[in-house]
Amino acid sequence: MQYIRYNKPSKRTAKLMKRRHQFLYNNHGGLVEGDRDTTLPNDFSPSATPVAITAGKGTESSAKAYISITLLGKVTMELNAPGGVSRAVPLHLNSKTIQLLAAIAWMRGAMIQRDVLIEAIWGQEEEEATSEKLRWLCESARKALRAATRQAVEQLNSEWGKVLLDDPKLDLFECRNQMWRLSPYCKVIDLEAVEEQNRIIMEAKKRGELTNSVPDYVKDACESLILAYSGDFLATLLRLYPLDEKARANAWLREPITYYRDCFLRAIWYAAEYELQTGQRIIEKHLVDNIESRHTQGKCWGRAGELYEMYALHACNNRFDTKLLFKELSNRGDGERVVMSERALRRCIILYTKLGSPHLVDEVFSAYFDQMKDVSDGNWEPSEETLREVQAARKLAAAYRLEG
């Protein structure tokens, strides 16, 4: 069974995300003072000290970023020269080399031991290799990344007929005493965008502002985060180079995949809650008799239903996610992703039914059912609570047909 089936979004999920991105405003929530909610998780080295990434603080923000990196969805690198000149760095490199870049880049605030990197990236598939060979593989990957960057710099300077970028400053990594970290001349733009908006959401949650309602500024942060999230961490790489079951179970990248999916799903959930609550307030203000108010309520609940549907279909589509557990396959019961995805599905069904669109219930439940059976190897079964909501919606749909 190929992993590609699990990490690639379904057509319905992709359609929902595209449609939702068309709705969203481009305004970003303002920054909240203070450090971000958590430091970047670090499983590679107990001796490494993660550094919080905050706008205007830290090495990464204080230095000029000459190389922009993205790790969500497709891995990319781009040179940024003075005057707004930019050029993509071709990454026609093997998957292990890309993993080396990603492993160091996502933990850009920490020094990482070289041998820990080697074990995480090469150790699982090179069990019989000598320590010398593994170090050679790591050094070769580092040189390949440096060569790709240098070649792109040379081409950029050649095209402009002058030195726009100075090559010696553009090492991707800082290295000392067998410890590596990302160079301060690099910026991981998509991860930082997600983390910035997630920090706003988490600060509001810590202050208790999300207990009964979702403020406008948090809704803006959620929408900005959804826009910034172009796919799961290294999603394209893992589709092109699927890992076998053993390698997948022990892969270092399970942690960043889970962390950024947490951020993305949290944003979807609170954005849906905002729309749900906005529609609910129209009822509380006794405005439902007003045609314009009913129309506004329908739009809010329609957006909420679509967001809950997006959550349900995205939450369980990646087997690298450490929170994706099925009670049939473990001794711990269903994991967070399964529980929350069914909760989102039920809310979606209730809203579609209230909006008089029961035909959408069959459509979303069918897509969800097929995906859950697929990712669980046929072991998942919907909860009784979920089945009751689906059956109620179908009865209502039958009543509509009879009345028509």
For each residue, the residues with C-beta under 8 A, 3 or more apart:
1: 5 377
2: 5 242
3: 6 7 238 239 242 243 248 319
4: 7 8 239 242
5: 1 2 8 374
6: 3 317 318 319 374 375
7: 3 4 232 235 238 239 317 318 319 320
8: 4 5 235 239 317
9: 13 14 17 313 314 317
10: 13 14 313 317 367 371
11: 14 15
12: 15 16 313 363 364 367
13: 9 10 16 17 310 313 314 317 367
14: 9 10 11 17 18
15: 11 12 18 19
16: 12 13 19 20 306 309 310 313
17: 9 13 14 20 21 310 314
18: 14 15 21 22
19: 15 16 22 23 306
20: 16 17 23 24 226 306 307 310
21: 17 18 24 226 227
22: 18 19
23: 19 20 303
24: 20 21 223 226 227
25: 220 223
26: 227
27: 220 224
28: 197 220 221 224
29: 197 200 217 218 220 221 224
30: 200 217
31: 55 196 200
32: 199 200 203 204
33:
34: 54 203
35: 52 54 199
36: 39 52 53 54 195 196 198 199 202
37: 198 199 202 203 206
38: 41 202
39: 36 42 50 51 52 109
40: 50 53 106 107 108 109 110 259
41: 38 50 255 256 259
42: 39 45 48 50 107 110 112
43: 252 255
44: 48 103 107 112 113 116 117 120 252
45: 42 48 110 111 112 113 116
46:
47: 113
48: 42 44 45 107 110 111 112 113
49: 110 111
50: 39 40 41 42 107 109 110
51: 39 58 59 109 110
52: 35 36 39 57 58 109
53: 36 40 57 58 60 61 108 109 192 195
54: 34 35 36 57 58 61 199
55: 31 61 196
56: 61
57: 52 53 54 61 62
58: 51 52 53 54 61 62 109
59: 51 62 63 109 184
60: 53 63 65 108 109 182 184 186 187 192
61: 53 54 55 56 57 58
62: 57 58 59 184
63: 59 60 184 185
64: 185
65: 60 68 80 185 186 187
66: 79 80 81 165 169 170 185 186
67: 77 78 79 80 89 149 170 172 183 185 186 187
68: 65 76 77 78 80 86 186 187 189
69: 75 76 77 78 101 105 186 187 188 189
70: 73 74 75 76 188 189 190 230
71: 75 102 105 106 188 190 191 233 234 256
72: 190 191 194 228 229 230 231 232 233 235 260
73: 70 230 231 232 235 236
74: 70 230 231 235 236 237
75: 69 70 71 91 98 101 102 234 236 237
76: 68 69 70 88 89 91
77: 67 68 69 88 89 91 101 148 149
78: 67 68 69 86 87 88 89
79: 66 67 86 87 88 89 149 152 153 156 165 170
80: 65 66 67 68 85 86
81: 66 85 86 87 156 164 165
82: 85 164
83: 164
84:
85: 80 81 82 156 160 164
86: 68 78 79 80 81
87: 78 79 81 152 155 156
88: 76 77 78 79 152
89: 67 76 77 78 79 148 149 152
90: 148 152
91: 75 76 77 98 148
92: 148
93: 97 98 141 144 145 148
94: 97 98 141 144
95: 98 99 237 240 241
96: 99 100 121 122 137 141
97: 93 94 100 101 141 144 145
98: 75 91 93 94 95 101 102 234 237
99: 95 96 102 103 121 234 237 253
100: 96 97 103 104 117 121 138 141 142 145
101: 69 75 77 97 98 104 105 145 172
102: 71 75 98 99 105 106 233 234 237 253 256
103: 44 99 100 106 107 112 117 120 121 252 253
104: 100 101 107 108 112 117 172 173 180 181 182
105: 69 71 101 102 108 182 186 188 191
106: 40 71 102 103 188 191 233 256
107: 40 42 44 48 50 103 104 110 112 181 182
108: 40 53 60 104 105 181 182 186 188
109: 39 40 50 51 52 53 58 59 60 181
110: 40 42 45 48 49 50 51 107 181
111: 45 48 49 179 180 181
112: 42 44 45 48 103 104 107 116 117 179 180 181
113: 44 45 47 48 116 117 178 179 180
114: 117 118 135 138 175 178 179 180
115: 118 119 178
116: 44 45 112 113 119 120
117: 44 100 103 104 112 113 114 120 121 138 180
118: 114 115 121 122 123 134 135 137 138
119: 115 116 122 123
120: 44 103 116 117 123 252
121: 96 99 100 103 117 118 138 252
122: 96 118 119 125 126 129 134 137 138
123: 118 119 120 126 127 134
124: 127 246 247 250 251
125: 122 247
126: 122 123 129 133 134 137
127: 123 124
128:
129: 122 126 133 134 137
130: 133 134
131: 134 135
132: 135 136
133: 126 129 130 136 137
134: 118 122 123 126 129 130 131 137 138
135: 114 118 131 132 138 139
136: 132 133 139 140
137: 96 118 122 126 129 133 134 140 141
138: 100 114 117 118 121 122 134 135 141 142
139: 135 136 142 143
140: 136 137 143 144
141: 93 94 96 97 100 137 138 144 145
142: 100 138 139 145 146 173
143: 139 140 146 147
144: 93 94 97 140 141 147 148
145: 93 97 100 101 141 142 148 149 172
146: 142 143 149 150 171 172
147: 143 144 150 151
148: 77 89 90 91 92 93 144 145 151 152
149: 67 77 79 89 145 146 152 153 170 172
150: 146 147 153 154 167 170
151: 147 148 154 155
152: 79 87 88 89 90 148 149 155 156
153: 79 149 150 156 157 165 167 170
154: 150 151 157 158 167
155: 87 151 152 158 159
156: 79 81 85 87 152 153 159 160 164 165
157: 153 154 160 161 162 163 164 165
158: 154 155 161
159: 155 156
160: 85 156 157 164
161: 157 158
162: 157
163: 157 166
164: 81 82 83 85 156 157 160
165: 66 79 81 153 156 157 169 170
166: 163 169 170
167: 150 153 154 170
168: 171
169: 66 165 166 185
170: 66 67 79 149 150 153 165 166 167 183 185
171: 146 168 174 183 185
172: 67 101 104 145 146 149 182 183 186
173: 104 142 180 181 182 183
174: 171 180 181 182 183 184
175: 114 178 179 180
176: 179
177:
178: 113 114 115 175
179: 111 112 113 114 175 176
180: 104 111 112 113 114 117 173 174 175
181: 104 107 108 109 110 111 112 173 174
182: 60 104 105 107 108 172 173 174 186 188
183: 67 170 171 172 173 174 186
184: 59 60 62 63 174
185: 63 64 65 66 67 169 170 171
186: 60 65 66 67 68 69 105 108 172 182 183
187: 60 65 67 68 69 192
188: 69 70 71 105 106 108 182 191 192
189: 68 69 70 192 193
190: 70 71 72 193 194 228 229 230
191: 71 72 105 106 188 194 195 260
192: 53 60 187 188 189 195 196
193: 189 190 196 197 224 225 228
194: 72 190 191 197 198 225 228 229 260 263 264
195: 36 53 191 192 198 199 263
196: 31 36 55 192 193 199 200
197: 28 29 193 194 200 201 221 222 224 225 228 263 267
198: 36 37 194 195 201 202 221 225 263 266 267
199: 32 35 36 37 54 195 196 202 203
200: 29 30 31 32 196 197 203 204 217 218 221
201: 197 198 204 205 210 218 221 222 225 266 267 270
202: 36 37 38 198 199 205 206
203: 32 34 37 199 200 206 207
204: 32 200 201 207 209 210 215 217 218
205: 201 202 208 209 210
206: 37 202 203
207: 203 204
208: 205 211
209: 204 205 213 215 218
210: 201 204 205 213 214 218 270 273
211: 208
212:
213: 209 210 277
214: 210 218 219 222 270 271 273 274 277
215: 204 209 218 219
216: 219 220
217: 29 30 200 204 220 221
218: 29 200 201 204 209 210 214 215 221 222 270 274
219: 214 215 216 222 223 270 271 274
220: 25 27 28 29 216 217 223 224
221: 28 29 197 198 200 201 217 218 224 225 267
222: 197 201 214 218 219 225 226 267 268 270 271 274
223: 24 25 219 220 226 227 267 271
224: 27 28 29 193 197 220 221 227 228
225: 193 194 197 198 201 221 222 228 229 263 264 267
226: 20 21 24 222 223 229 264 267 268 271
227: 21 24 26 223 224
228: 72 190 193 194 197 224 225
229: 72 190 194 225 226 260 263 264 267
230: 70 72 73 74 190
231: 72 73 74 235 236
232: 7 72 73 235 257 260 261 318 320
233: 71 72 102 106 253 256 257 260 261
234: 71 75 98 99 102 237 238 253 257
235: 7 8 72 73 74 231 232 238 239 318
236: 73 74 75 231 239 240
237: 74 75 95 98 99 102 234 240 241
238: 3 7 234 235 241 242 243 253 320
239: 3 4 7 8 235 236 242
240: 95 236 237
241: 95 237 238
242: 2 3 4 238 239
243: 3 238 247 248 251
244: 247 248
245: 248 249
246: 124 249 250
247: 124 125 243 244 250 251
248: 3 243 244 245 251 319 320
249: 245 246
250: 124 246 247
251: 124 243 247 248 254 320
252: 43 44 103 120 121 255
253: 99 102 103 233 234 238 256 257 320
254: 251 257 258 320 321 322
255: 41 43 252 258 259 322
256: 41 71 102 106 233 253 259 260
257: 232 233 234 253 254 260 261 318 320 321
258: 254 255 261 262 320 321 322 323
259: 40 41 255 256 262 263
260: 72 191 194 229 232 233 256 257 263 264
261: 232 233 257 258 264 265 318 321 323
262: 258 259 265 266 323
263: 194 195 197 198 225 229 259 260 266 267
264: 194 225 226 229 260 261 267 268 314
265: 261 262 268 269 311 314 315 340
266: 198 201 262 263 269 270
267: 197 198 201 221 222 223 225 226 229 263 264 270 271
268: 222 226 264 265 271 272 307 310 311 314
269: 265 266 272 273 307 311 340 344
270: 201 210 214 218 219 222 266 267 273 274
271: 214 219 222 223 226 267 268 274 275 307
272: 268 269 275 276 303 304 307 308 311 344 347
273: 210 214 269 270 276 277 304
274: 214 218 219 222 270 271 277 278
275: 271 272 278 279 300 301 303 304 307
276: 272 273 279 280 300 301 304 347 351
277: 213 214 273 274 280 281
278: 274 275 281 282 300
279: 275 276 282 283 296 297 298 300 301 304
280: 276 277 283 284
281: 277 278 284 285
282: 278 279 285 287 288 293 294 296 297 300
283: 279 280 286 287 288 297
284: 280 281
285: 281 282
286: 283 289
287: 282 283 290 293
288: 282 283 293 294 297
289: 286 293 294
290: 287 293 294
291: 294 295
292: 295 296
293: 282 287 288 289 290 296 297
294: 282 288 289 290 291 297 298
295: 291 292 298 299
296: 279 282 292 293 299 300
297: 279 282 283 288 293 294 300 301
298: 279 294 295 301 302 355
299: 295 296 302 303
300: 275 276 278 279 282 296 297 303 304
301: 275 276 279 297 298 304 305 351 354 355
302: 298 299 305 306 351 355
303: 23 272 275 299 300 306 307
304: 272 273 275 276 279 300 301 307 308 347 351
305: 301 302 308 309 347 348 351 352 355 360
306: 16 19 20 302 303 309 310 348
307: 20 268 269 271 272 275 303 304 310 311
308: 272 304 305 311 312 344 345 347 348 351
309: 16 305 306 312 313 344 345 348 364
310: 13 16 17 20 268 306 307 313 314
311: 265 268 269 272 307 308 314 315 340 341 344
312: 308 309 315 341 342 344 345 348 364 368
313: 9 10 12 13 16 309 310 317 341 364 367 368 371
314: 9 13 17 264 265 268 310 311 317
315: 265 311 312 324 337 338 340 341 344
316: 321 324 337 338 341 371 372 375
317: 6 7 8 9 10 13 313 314 371 375
318: 6 7 232 235 257 261 321 324
319: 3 6 7 248 324 375
320: 7 232 238 248 251 253 254 257 258
321: 254 257 258 261 316 318 324 337
322: 254 255 258
323: 258 261 262 335 336 337
324: 315 316 318 319 321 335 337 338 375
325: 329 330 332 333 334 335 337 338
326: 329 330 334 335 338 376 379 380
327: 330 332 333 334 338
328: 376 379 380 381
329: 325 326 376 377 379
330: 325 326 327 333 335
331:
332: 325 327 335
333: 325 327 330
334: 325 326 327 338 339
335: 323 324 325 326 330 332 338 339
336: 323 339 340
337: 315 316 321 323 324 325 340 341
338: 315 316 324 325 326 327 334 335 341 342 372 380
339: 334 335 336 342 343
340: 265 269 311 315 336 337 343 344
341: 311 312 313 315 316 337 338 344 345 368 372
342: 312 338 339 345 346 382 383 385 386
343: 339 340 346 347
344: 269 272 308 309 311 312 315 340 341 347 348
345: 308 309 312 341 342 348 349 364 365 368 386
346: 342 343 349 350 385 386 389
347: 272 276 304 305 308 343 344 350 351
348: 305 306 308 309 312 344 345 351 352 364
349: 345 346 352 353 361 364 365 389 390 393
350: 346 347 353 354 389
351: 276 301 302 304 305 308 347 348 354 355
352: 305 348 349 355 357 358 360 361 364 393
353: 349 350 356 357 358 361 392 393 396
354: 301 350 351
355: 298 301 302 305 351 352
356: 353 400
357: 352 353 360 361
358: 352 353 361 362 393 394 396 397 400
359: 362 363 397
360: 305 352 357 363 364
361: 349 352 353 357 358 364 365 390 393 394 397
362: 358 359 365 366 394 397
363: 12 359 360 366 367
364: 12 309 312 313 345 348 349 352 360 361 367 368
365: 345 349 361 362 368 369 390
366: 362 363 369 370
367: 10 12 13 313 363 364 370 371
368: 312 313 341 345 364 365 371 372
369: 365 366 372 373 382
370: 366 367 373 374
371: 10 313 316 317 367 368 374 375
372: 316 338 341 368 369 375 376 380 382
373: 369 370 376 378 380
374: 5 6 370 371 377
375: 6 316 317 319 324 371 372 380
376: 326 328 329 372 373 379 380
377: 1 329 374
378: 373
379: 326 328 329 376
380: 326 328 338 372 373 375 376
381: 328
382: 342 369 372 386 387 390
383: 342 386 387
384: 387 388
385: 342 346 388 389
386: 342 345 346 382 383 389 390
387: 382 383 384 390 391
388: 384 385 391 392
389: 346 349 350 385 386 392 393
390: 349 361 365 382 386 387 393 394
391: 387 388 394 395
392: 353 388 389 395 396
393: 349 352 353 358 361 389 390 396 397
394: 358 361 362 390 391 397 398
395: 391 392 398 399
396: 353 358 392 393 399 400
397: 358 359 361 362 393 394 400 401
398: 394 395 401 402
399: 395 396 402 403
400: 356 358 396 397 403 404
401: 397 398 404
402: 398 399
403: 399 400
404: 400 401
